[in-house]
Amino acid sequence: MSQSDAVSKGVAVCDACGSMFAVEVSPDGSVRPIGVADCPCGEGELRQLG
């Protein structure tokens, strides 16, 4: 796996409710929460912090 294919880890916040999640960040910038399918509020977009 090359560096450009690597998935990194980070923290993201739900813009709707403020819940924070550990996430995997894909090389294209998309974020996916670790351990849950989506934010329980069902309303928010996850925004990576930092």
N, CA, C, O and CB atoms as a CASP TS submission, in Angstrom:
PFRMAT TS
TARGET T0000
AUTHOR 0000-0000-0000
METHOD Language model
MODEL 1
PARENT N/A
ATOM      1  N   MET     1       0.852  -1.166   0.000  1.00  0.00           N
ATOM      2  CA  MET     1       0.000   0.000   0.000  1.00  0.00           C
ATOM      3  C   MET     1       0.901   1.233   0.000  1.00  0.00           C
ATOM      4  O   MET     1       1.817   1.333   0.816  1.00  0.00           O
ATOM      5  CB  MET     1      -0.971  -0.004   1.225  1.00  0.00           C
ATOM      6  N   SER     2       0.645   2.162  -0.903  1.00  0.00           N
ATOM      7  CA  SER     2       1.426   3.381  -0.958  1.00  0.00           C
ATOM      8  C   SER     2       0.861   4.427  -0.006  1.00  0.00           C
ATOM      9  O   SER     2      -0.256   4.285   0.489  1.00  0.00           O
ATOM     10  CB  SER     2       1.466   3.922  -2.380  1.00  0.00           C
ATOM     11  N   GLN     3       1.637   5.478   0.247  1.00  0.00           N
ATOM     12  CA  GLN     3       1.187   6.547   1.136  1.00  0.00           C
ATOM     13  C   GLN     3      -0.129   7.153   0.650  1.00  0.00           C
ATOM     14  O   GLN     3      -0.981   7.487   1.474  1.00  0.00           O
ATOM     15  CB  GLN     3       2.260   7.637   1.241  1.00  0.00           C
ATOM     16  N   SER     4      -0.320   7.304  -0.668  1.00  0.00           N
ATOM     17  CA  SER     4      -1.530   7.935  -1.194  1.00  0.00           C
ATOM     18  C   SER     4      -2.766   7.063  -0.991  1.00  0.00           C
ATOM     19  O   SER     4      -3.889   7.563  -1.063  1.00  0.00           O
ATOM     20  CB  SER     4      -1.355   8.242  -2.671  1.00  0.00           C
ATOM     21  N   ASP     5      -2.575   5.757  -0.737  1.00  0.00           N
ATOM     22  CA  ASP     5      -3.698   4.849  -0.504  1.00  0.00           C
ATOM     23  C   ASP     5      -4.003   4.660   0.982  1.00  0.00           C
ATOM     24  O   ASP     5      -4.972   3.989   1.336  1.00  0.00           O
ATOM     25  CB  ASP     5      -3.411   3.505  -1.137  1.00  0.00           C
ATOM     26  N   ALA     6      -3.189   5.241   1.840  1.00  0.00           N
ATOM     27  CA  ALA     6      -3.314   5.010   3.276  1.00  0.00           C
ATOM     28  C   ALA     6      -4.536   5.711   3.854  1.00  0.00           C
ATOM     29  O   ALA     6      -4.864   6.840   3.487  1.00  0.00           O
ATOM     30  CB  ALA     6      -2.061   5.480   3.996  1.00  0.00           C
ATOM     31  N   VAL     7      -5.195   5.013   4.762  1.00  0.00           N
ATOM     32  CA  VAL     7      -6.312   5.590   5.510  1.00  0.00           C
ATOM     33  C   VAL     7      -5.751   6.042   6.843  1.00  0.00           C
ATOM     34  O   VAL     7      -5.066   5.277   7.522  1.00  0.00           O
ATOM     35  CB  VAL     7      -7.501   4.560   5.697  1.00  0.00           C
ATOM     36  N   SER     8      -6.036   7.283   7.226  1.00  0.00           N
ATOM     37  CA  SER     8      -5.557   7.779   8.512  1.00  0.00           C
ATOM     38  C   SER     8      -6.728   7.868   9.486  1.00  0.00           C
ATOM     39  O   SER     8      -7.886   7.714   9.100  1.00  0.00           O
ATOM     40  CB  SER     8      -4.866   9.161   8.353  1.00  0.00           C
ATOM     41  N   LYS     9      -6.416   8.113  10.724  1.00  0.00           N
ATOM     42  CA  LYS     9      -7.442   8.238  11.750  1.00  0.00           C
ATOM     43  C   LYS     9      -7.477   9.670  12.244  1.00  0.00           C
ATOM     44  O   LYS     9      -6.475  10.383  12.187  1.00  0.00           O
ATOM     45  CB  LYS     9      -7.186   7.261  12.920  1.00  0.00           C
ATOM     46  N   GLY    10      -8.641  10.088  12.731  1.00  0.00           N
ATOM     47  CA  GLY    10      -8.792  11.443  13.230  1.00  0.00           C
ATOM     48  C   GLY    10     -10.028  11.560  14.090  1.00  0.00           C
ATOM     49  O   GLY    10     -10.591  10.561  14.537  1.00  0.00           O
ATOM     50  N   VAL    11     -10.446  12.799  14.318  1.00  0.00           N
ATOM     51  CA  VAL    11     -11.632  13.101  15.111  1.00  0.00           C
ATOM     52  C   VAL    11     -12.533  13.987  14.268  1.00  0.00           C
ATOM     53  O   VAL    11     -12.063  14.896  13.582  1.00  0.00           O
ATOM     54  CB  VAL    11     -11.262  13.791  16.472  1.00  0.00           C
ATOM     55  N   ALA    12     -13.840  13.714  14.326  1.00  0.00           N
ATOM     56  CA  ALA    12     -14.812  14.526  13.595  1.00  0.00           C
ATOM     57  C   ALA    12     -15.980  14.851  14.505  1.00  0.00           C
ATOM     58  O   ALA    12     -16.247  14.149  15.480  1.00  0.00           O
ATOM     59  CB  ALA    12     -15.302  13.799  12.319  1.00  0.00           C
ATOM     60  N   VAL    13     -16.674  15.932  14.165  1.00  0.00           N
ATOM     61  CA  VAL    13     -17.829  16.376  14.935  1.00  0.00           C
ATOM     62  C   VAL    13     -19.042  16.424  14.006  1.00  0.00           C
ATOM     63  O   VAL    13     -18.927  16.767  12.829  1.00  0.00           O
ATOM     64  CB  VAL    13     -17.568  17.771  15.594  1.00  0.00           C
ATOM     65  N   CYS    14     -20.199  16.077  14.553  1.00  0.00           N
ATOM     66  CA  CYS    14     -21.456  16.175  13.809  1.00  0.00           C
ATOM     67  C   CYS    14     -21.888  17.636  13.830  1.00  0.00           C
ATOM     68  O   CYS    14     -22.026  18.223  14.903  1.00  0.00           O
ATOM     69  CB  CYS    14     -22.571  15.238  14.421  1.00  0.00           C
ATOM     70  N   ASP    15     -22.101  18.226  12.666  1.00  0.00           N
ATOM     71  CA  ASP    15     -22.495  19.627  12.586  1.00  0.00           C
ATOM     72  C   ASP    15     -23.879  19.881  13.172  1.00  0.00           C
ATOM     73  O   ASP    15     -24.169  21.005  13.582  1.00  0.00           O
ATOM     74  CB  ASP    15     -22.460  20.086  11.153  1.00  0.00           C
ATOM     75  N   ALA    16     -24.738  18.868  13.221  1.00  0.00           N
ATOM     76  CA  ALA    16     -26.103  19.059  13.717  1.00  0.00           C
ATOM     77  C   ALA    16     -26.198  19.008  15.238  1.00  0.00           C
ATOM     78  O   ALA    16     -26.847  19.859  15.845  1.00  0.00           O
ATOM     79  CB  ALA    16     -27.012  18.013  13.124  1.00  0.00           C
ATOM     80  N   CYS    17     -25.549  18.003  15.869  1.00  0.00           N
ATOM     81  CA  CYS    17     -25.753  17.821  17.312  1.00  0.00           C
ATOM     82  C   CYS    17     -24.496  18.014  18.153  1.00  0.00           C
ATOM     83  O   CYS    17     -24.579  18.092  19.379  1.00  0.00           O
ATOM     84  CB  CYS    17     -26.297  16.456  17.567  1.00  0.00           C
ATOM     85  N   GLY    18     -23.338  18.093  17.512  1.00  0.00           N
ATOM     86  CA  GLY    18     -22.101  18.319  18.256  1.00  0.00           C
ATOM     87  C   GLY    18     -21.427  17.069  18.775  1.00  0.00           C
ATOM     88  O   GLY    18     -20.391  17.167  19.433  1.00  0.00           O
ATOM     89  N   SER    19     -21.983  15.884  18.502  1.00  0.00           N
ATOM     90  CA  SER    19     -21.338  14.635  18.941  1.00  0.00           C
ATOM     91  C   SER    19     -19.998  14.478  18.232  1.00  0.00           C
ATOM     92  O   SER    19     -19.845  14.854  17.069  1.00  0.00           O
ATOM     93  CB  SER    19     -22.253  13.400  18.656  1.00  0.00           C
ATOM     94  N   MET    20     -19.031  13.916  18.956  1.00  0.00           N
ATOM     95  CA  MET    20     -17.703  13.714  18.397  1.00  0.00           C
ATOM     96  C   MET    20     -17.432  12.226  18.210  1.00  0.00           C
ATOM     97  O   MET    20     -17.892  11.395  18.992  1.00  0.00           O
ATOM     98  CB  MET    20     -16.634  14.347  19.301  1.00  0.00           C
ATOM     99  N   PHE    21     -16.683  11.904  17.169  1.00  0.00           N
ATOM    100  CA  PHE    21     -16.409  10.518  16.812  1.00  0.00           C
ATOM    101  C   PHE    21     -14.957  10.346  16.395  1.00  0.00           C
ATOM    102  O   PHE    21     -14.359  11.242  15.801  1.00  0.00           O
ATOM    103  CB  PHE    21     -17.339  10.059  15.691  1.00  0.00           C
ATOM    104  N   ALA    22     -14.396   9.180  16.714  1.00  0.00           N
ATOM    105  CA  ALA    22     -13.149   8.756  16.100  1.00  0.00           C
ATOM    106  C   ALA    22     -13.513   8.337  14.678  1.00  0.00           C
ATOM    107  O   ALA    22     -14.513   7.650  14.470  1.00  0.00           O
ATOM    108  CB  ALA    22     -12.444   7.579  16.915  1.00  0.00           C
ATOM    109  N   VAL    23     -12.704   8.748  13.699  1.00  0.00           N
ATOM    110  CA  VAL    23     -13.031   8.470  12.303  1.00  0.00           C
ATOM    111  C   VAL    23     -11.817   7.960  11.543  1.00  0.00           C
ATOM    112  O   VAL    23     -10.673   8.180  11.939  1.00  0.00           O
ATOM    113  CB  VAL    23     -13.581   9.721  11.628  1.00  0.00           C
ATOM    114  N   GLU    24     -12.092   7.279  10.451  1.00  0.00           N
ATOM    115  CA  GLU    24     -11.081   6.952   9.461  1.00  0.00           C
ATOM    116  C   GLU    24     -11.221   7.980   8.347  1.00  0.00           C
ATOM    117  O   GLU    24     -12.329   8.280   7.903  1.00  0.00           O
ATOM    118  CB  GLU    24     -11.237   5.474   8.921  1.00  0.00           C
ATOM    119  N   VAL    25     -10.089   8.516   7.897  1.00  0.00           N
ATOM    120  CA  VAL    25     -10.087   9.527   6.842  1.00  0.00           C
ATOM    121  C   VAL    25      -9.447   8.919   5.597  1.00  0.00           C
ATOM    122  O   VAL    25      -8.283   8.521   5.623  1.00  0.00           O
ATOM    123  CB  VAL    25      -9.326  10.821   7.293  1.00  0.00           C
ATOM    124  N   SER    26     -10.206   8.850   4.517  1.00  0.00           N
ATOM    125  CA  SER    26      -9.717   8.303   3.256  1.00  0.00           C
ATOM    126  C   SER    26      -8.838   9.327   2.551  1.00  0.00           C
ATOM    127  O   SER    26      -8.923  10.519   2.846  1.00  0.00           O
ATOM    128  CB  SER    26     -10.891   7.884   2.349  1.00  0.00           C
ATOM    129  N   PRO    27      -8.000   8.885   1.630  1.00  0.00           N
ATOM    130  CA  PRO    27      -7.145   9.821   0.883  1.00  0.00           C
ATOM    131  C   PRO    27      -7.940  10.908   0.152  1.00  0.00           C
ATOM    132  O   PRO    27      -7.417  11.996  -0.091  1.00  0.00           O
ATOM    133  CB  PRO    27      -6.304   9.055  -0.121  1.00  0.00           C
ATOM    134  N   ASP    28      -9.187  10.624  -0.196  1.00  0.00           N
ATOM    135  CA  ASP    28     -10.016  11.631  -0.885  1.00  0.00           C
ATOM    136  C   ASP    28     -10.647  12.632   0.085  1.00  0.00           C
ATOM    137  O   ASP    28     -11.352  13.546  -0.341  1.00  0.00           O
ATOM    138  CB  ASP    28     -11.117  10.941  -1.686  1.00  0.00           C
ATOM    139  N   GLY    29     -10.392  12.460   1.404  1.00  0.00           N
ATOM    140  CA  GLY    29     -10.906  13.389   2.399  1.00  0.00           C
ATOM    141  C   GLY    29     -12.222  12.997   3.034  1.00  0.00           C
ATOM    142  O   GLY    29     -12.692  13.678   3.946  1.00  0.00           O
ATOM    143  N   SER    30     -12.827  11.916   2.576  1.00  0.00           N
ATOM    144  CA  SER    30     -14.091  11.484   3.176  1.00  0.00           C
ATOM    145  C   SER    30     -13.825  10.866   4.556  1.00  0.00           C
ATOM    146  O   SER    30     -12.793  10.234   4.780  1.00  0.00           O
ATOM    147  CB  SER    30     -14.821  10.463   2.249  1.00  0.00           C
ATOM    148  N   VAL    31     -14.777  11.064   5.470  1.00  0.00           N
ATOM    149  CA  VAL    31     -14.624  10.539   6.828  1.00  0.00           C
ATOM    150  C   VAL    31     -15.701   9.511   7.110  1.00  0.00           C
ATOM    151  O   VAL    31     -16.838   9.629   6.652  1.00  0.00           O
ATOM    152  CB  VAL    31     -14.683  11.676   7.867  1.00  0.00           C
ATOM    153  N   ARG    32     -15.312   8.485   7.885  1.00  0.00           N
ATOM    154  CA  ARG    32     -16.242   7.415   8.261  1.00  0.00           C
ATOM    155  C   ARG    32     -16.041   7.130   9.740  1.00  0.00           C
ATOM    156  O   ARG    32     -14.929   6.824  10.170  1.00  0.00           O
ATOM    157  CB  ARG    32     -16.018   6.116   7.396  1.00  0.00           C
ATOM    158  N   PRO    33     -17.119   7.230  10.524  1.00  0.00           N
ATOM    159  CA  PRO    33     -16.959   6.971  11.960  1.00  0.00           C
ATOM    160  C   PRO    33     -16.533   5.530  12.225  1.00  0.00           C
ATOM    161  O   PRO    33     -16.922   4.614  11.502  1.00  0.00           O
ATOM    162  CB  PRO    33     -18.263   7.271  12.703  1.00  0.00           C
ATOM    163  N   ILE    34     -15.733   5.344  13.268  1.00  0.00           N
ATOM    164  CA  ILE    34     -15.266   4.025  13.669  1.00  0.00           C
ATOM    165  C   ILE    34     -16.213   3.483  14.739  1.00  0.00           C
ATOM    166  O   ILE    34     -16.433   4.143  15.754  1.00  0.00           O
ATOM    167  CB  ILE    34     -13.792   4.081  14.195  1.00  0.00           C
ATOM    168  N   GLY    35     -16.767   2.312  14.531  1.00  0.00           N
ATOM    169  CA  GLY    35     -17.591   1.649  15.531  1.00  0.00           C
ATOM    170  C   GLY    35     -19.078   1.929  15.449  1.00  0.00           C
ATOM    171  O   GLY    35     -19.864   1.275  16.136  1.00  0.00           O
ATOM    172  N   VAL    36     -19.487   2.888  14.621  1.00  0.00           N
ATOM    173  CA  VAL    36     -20.909   3.175  14.421  1.00  0.00           C
ATOM    174  C   VAL    36     -21.136   3.410  12.933  1.00  0.00           C
ATOM    175  O   VAL    36     -20.209   3.758  12.202  1.00  0.00           O
ATOM    176  CB  VAL    36     -21.373   4.418  15.268  1.00  0.00           C
ATOM    177  N   ALA    37     -22.376   3.216  12.493  1.00  0.00           N
ATOM    178  CA  ALA    37     -22.682   3.403  11.080  1.00  0.00           C
ATOM    179  C   ALA    37     -22.786   4.885  10.716  1.00  0.00           C
ATOM    180  O   ALA    37     -22.388   5.293   9.625  1.00  0.00           O
ATOM    181  CB  ALA    37     -23.980   2.687  10.727  1.00  0.00           C
ATOM    182  N   ASP    38     -23.324   5.685  11.637  1.00  0.00           N
ATOM    183  CA  ASP    38     -23.550   7.099  11.389  1.00  0.00           C
ATOM    184  C   ASP    38     -23.850   7.772  12.724  1.00  0.00           C
ATOM    185  O   ASP    38     -23.958   7.090  13.743  1.00  0.00           O
ATOM    186  CB  ASP    38     -24.712   7.321  10.368  1.00  0.00           C
ATOM    187  N   CYS    39     -23.983   9.063  12.736  1.00  0.00           N
ATOM    188  CA  CYS    39     -24.329   9.761  13.963  1.00  0.00           C
ATOM    189  C   CYS    39     -25.740   9.367  14.384  1.00  0.00           C
ATOM    190  O   CYS    39     -26.638   9.329  13.543  1.00  0.00           O
ATOM    191  CB  CYS    39     -24.215  11.295  13.779  1.00  0.00           C
ATOM    192  N   PRO    40     -25.957   9.075  15.658  1.00  0.00           N
ATOM    193  CA  PRO    40     -27.285   8.678  16.126  1.00  0.00           C
ATOM    194  C   PRO    40     -28.377   9.722  15.867  1.00  0.00           C
ATOM    195  O   PRO    40     -29.550   9.361  15.772  1.00  0.00           O
ATOM    196  CB  PRO    40     -27.225   8.387  17.593  1.00  0.00           C
ATOM    197  N   CYS    41     -28.021  11.001  15.751  1.00  0.00           N
ATOM    198  CA  CYS    41     -29.049  12.017  15.497  1.00  0.00           C
ATOM    199  C   CYS    41     -29.621  11.889  14.090  1.00  0.00           C
ATOM    200  O   CYS    41     -30.741  12.333  13.836  1.00  0.00           O
ATOM    201  CB  CYS    41     -28.473  13.422  15.699  1.00  0.00           C
ATOM    202  N   GLY    42     -28.860  11.283  13.169  1.00  0.00           N
ATOM    203  CA  GLY    42     -29.339  11.061  11.814  1.00  0.00           C
ATOM    204  C   GLY    42     -29.415  12.308  10.953  1.00  0.00           C
ATOM    205  O   GLY    42     -29.856  12.234   9.806  1.00  0.00           O
ATOM    206  N   GLU    43     -29.003  13.437  11.471  1.00  0.00           N
ATOM    207  CA  GLU    43     -29.166  14.697  10.754  1.00  0.00           C
ATOM    208  C   GLU    43     -27.875  15.315  10.249  1.00  0.00           C
ATOM    209  O   GLU    43     -27.895  16.117   9.316  1.00  0.00           O
ATOM    210  CB  GLU    43     -29.845  15.666  11.627  1.00  0.00           C
ATOM    211  N   GLY    44     -26.758  14.952  10.853  1.00  0.00           N
ATOM    212  CA  GLY    44     -25.557  15.743  10.627  1.00  0.00           C
ATOM    213  C   GLY    44     -24.558  15.196   9.652  1.00  0.00           C
ATOM    214  O   GLY    44     -24.490  13.995   9.391  1.00  0.00           O
ATOM    215  N   GLU    45     -23.793  16.101   9.128  1.00  0.00           N
ATOM    216  CA  GLU    45     -22.627  15.808   8.321  1.00  0.00           C
ATOM    217  C   GLU    45     -21.446  15.812   9.263  1.00  0.00           C
ATOM    218  O   GLU    45     -21.331  16.707  10.101  1.00  0.00           O
ATOM    219  CB  GLU    45     -22.445  16.835   7.149  1.00  0.00           C
ATOM    220  N   LEU    46     -20.560  14.830   9.146  1.00  0.00           N
ATOM    221  CA  LEU    46     -19.383  14.808  10.008  1.00  0.00           C
ATOM    222  C   LEU    46     -18.292  15.681   9.405  1.00  0.00           C
ATOM    223  O   LEU    46     -17.990  15.596   8.215  1.00  0.00           O
ATOM    224  CB  LEU    46     -18.875  13.363  10.211  1.00  0.00           C
ATOM    225  N   ARG    47     -17.708  16.519  10.253  1.00  0.00           N
ATOM    226  CA  ARG    47     -16.658  17.445   9.832  1.00  0.00           C
ATOM    227  C   ARG    47     -15.395  17.114  10.612  1.00  0.00           C
ATOM    228  O   ARG    47     -15.400  17.099  11.842  1.00  0.00           O
ATOM    229  CB  ARG    47     -17.084  18.938  10.055  1.00  0.00           C
ATOM    230  N   GLN    48     -14.309  16.847   9.884  1.00  0.00           N
ATOM    231  CA  GLN    48     -13.050  16.492  10.529  1.00  0.00           C
ATOM    232  C   GLN    48     -12.475  17.697  11.262  1.00  0.00           C
ATOM    233  O   GLN    48     -12.479  18.815  10.746  1.00  0.00           O
ATOM    234  CB  GLN    48     -12.041  15.961   9.495  1.00  0.00           C
ATOM    235  N   LEU    49     -11.981  17.453  12.473  1.00  0.00           N
ATOM    236  CA  LEU    49     -11.328  18.495  13.254  1.00  0.00           C
ATOM    237  C   LEU    49      -9.823  18.421  13.031  1.00  0.00           C
ATOM    238  O   LEU    49      -9.261  17.337  12.868  1.00  0.00           O
ATOM    239  CB  LEU    49     -11.671  18.358  14.760  1.00  0.00           C
ATOM    240  N   GLY    50      -9.182  19.576  13.027  1.00  0.00           N
ATOM    241  CA  GLY    50      -7.731  19.625  12.948  1.00  0.00           C
ATOM    242  C   GLY    50      -7.184  19.373  11.652  1.00  0.00           C
ATOM    243  O   GLY    50      -5.965  19.392  11.482  1.00  0.00           O
TER
END
